[in-house]
């Protein structure tokens, strides 16, 4: 697994107006090859891929958050049972498990409802920030207002 400084990750998330101490950090694992083959995995399209994989039952939840790297990267993955997977990155090859900071998880109905109010695009970080009052558990609304 790629090692990252979680204190640095939390600092970056706080600077982005998130409540880093309220975000769970999980390990994203490789799925077995058969499951990966059945997934939607268009290159560089994590939000679309994760959305479609939940719609078609390849994952139970659409998970929105940040890949924990030297500089955090907004990203969407899927959850199946108690495991987290990233078919988009895994399909690129040479996948190594990594840590991921969760903003929120959507079940299929909620995910589709949010997509409908987002001009049919899967929910992403910008969408969450626009709807900050609905996601106060992980977004520091006061800090966000002060930035404007």
matplotlib code that plots the C-alpha trace (Angstrom):
import matplotlib.pyplot as plt

x = [0.0, 1.2, 2.1, 0.9, 1.0, -2.6, -2.0, -1.0, -4.1, -6.4, -4.7, -5.4, -9.0, -9.5, -8.1, -10.7, -13.5, -14.1, -14.4, -11.4, -11.9, -15.4, -14.2, -13.5, -10.3, -10.6, -8.3, -9.4, -8.6, -8.3, -11.4, -11.1, -10.5, -14.0, -15.7, -13.5, -14.3, -18.1, -17.6, -17.8, -14.3, -13.8, -10.4, -10.3, -14.0, -14.3, -17.5, -19.3, -17.9, -18.8, -22.3, -22.9, -21.4, -23.9, -26.8, -26.0, -25.4, -21.7, -21.4, -23.9, -22.8, -21.4, -18.6, -17.5, -14.3, -10.6, -7.7, -5.1, -2.0, 0.7, -1.9, -5.5, -7.5, -11.3, -12.5, -15.4, -15.2, -17.7, -18.5, -19.6, -20.3, -17.6, -15.0, -14.1, -13.0, -11.8, -12.5, -11.3, -7.8, -7.6, -8.4, -5.3, -3.1, -0.5, -3.1, -1.9, -4.3, -4.5, -6.2, -9.3, -11.1, -14.9, -17.1, -20.3, -21.8, -25.0, -27.3, -28.6, -31.9, -30.2, -27.4, -29.8, -31.9, -28.8, -27.7, -31.1, -30.7, -27.1, -28.1, -27.9, -24.2, -23.1, -22.6, -19.1, -17.3, -18.4, -22.0, -21.6, -20.1, -23.1, -25.4, -23.2, -26.1, -27.2, -23.8, -22.9, -21.6, -18.5, -18.5, -17.5, -20.2, -18.9, -15.4, -16.9, -18.9, -15.9, -14.0, -16.6]
y = [0.0, 3.5, 5.3, 8.8, 11.2, 11.2, 14.4, 16.1, 14.7, 16.0, 19.4, 19.5, 18.5, 21.1, 23.8, 22.6, 23.4, 19.9, 18.6, 16.2, 14.8, 13.6, 11.8, 8.1, 6.9, 3.4, 1.2, 0.7, -2.9, -4.7, -6.6, -10.1, -10.1, -11.6, -8.8, -6.2, -7.5, -7.0, -3.4, -0.2, 1.2, 3.9, 5.4, 8.6, 8.6, 7.6, 9.4, 8.0, 4.5, 4.4, 5.7, 3.0, 0.3, 1.0, 1.4, -2.1, -3.7, -4.1, -2.1, -1.3, 2.3, 5.2, 6.6, 10.2, 11.5, 11.9, 9.6, 10.1, 11.0, 13.7, 16.1, 14.8, 14.0, 14.1, 10.7, 8.3, 4.6, 1.9, -0.1, -3.7, -5.2, -3.8, -3.5, -0.5, -0.9, 1.4, -0.3, 2.9, 2.8, -0.9, -1.3, 0.9, -1.9, -2.2, -1.4, -1.0, -0.7, 2.9, 5.0, 7.1, 9.8, 9.4, 12.4, 10.5, 7.3, 7.0, 4.0, 3.7, 5.7, 8.6, 8.6, 8.8, 11.5, 13.7, 13.1, 14.3, 17.5, 17.8, 17.9, 14.1, 14.1, 11.8, 13.7, 15.0, 17.2, 20.5, 19.3, 18.6, 22.0, 23.6, 21.7, 22.3, 22.8, 19.2, 17.8, 19.8, 16.7, 16.8, 20.3, 23.3, 25.6, 28.7, 28.3, 27.8, 31.0, 33.0, 31.9, 33.5]
z = [0.0, -0.8, 2.4, 3.0, 5.9, 7.2, 9.2, 5.9, 4.2, 7.1, 6.8, 3.1, 3.5, 6.2, 3.9, 1.3, 3.9, 5.0, 8.6, 8.2, 11.7, 10.7, 7.6, 7.7, 6.0, 4.5, 2.4, -1.2, -2.3, -5.6, -6.7, -8.2, -12.0, -12.8, -10.8, -12.5, -16.0, -15.3, -14.2, -16.2, -16.2, -18.8, -18.4, -16.3, -15.6, -11.9, -11.2, -14.3, -13.7, -10.0, -10.8, -13.5, -11.4, -8.6, -11.1, -12.5, -9.1, -9.3, -6.2, -3.4, -2.7, -4.7, -2.5, -2.9, -1.4, -1.9, -2.8, -0.1, -2.0, -1.6, -2.9, -2.3, -5.4, -5.5, -6.7, -6.7, -5.8, -5.0, -1.8, -1.8, 1.6, 3.9, 1.2, -1.0, -4.7, -7.5, -10.9, -12.7, -11.3, -11.1, -14.9, -15.6, -14.3, -11.6, -8.9, -5.3, -2.4, -1.2, 1.5, 0.7, 2.8, 2.6, 2.3, 1.8, 0.4, -1.6, -2.1, -5.7, -5.2, -3.4, -5.9, -8.8, -7.1, -6.6, -10.2, -11.4, -9.5, -10.9, -14.6, -14.8, -13.8, -10.9, -7.7, -7.4, -4.9, -6.6, -6.3, -2.6, -2.0, -3.8, -1.5, 1.6, 4.0, 3.3, 4.1, 7.2, 8.8, 6.6, 5.2, 7.3, 6.0, 7.9, 6.5, 3.0, 3.3, 4.5, 1.4, -0.9]

ax = plt.figure().add_subplot(projection="3d")
ax.plot(x, y, z, "-o")
ax.set_aspect("equal")
plt.show()
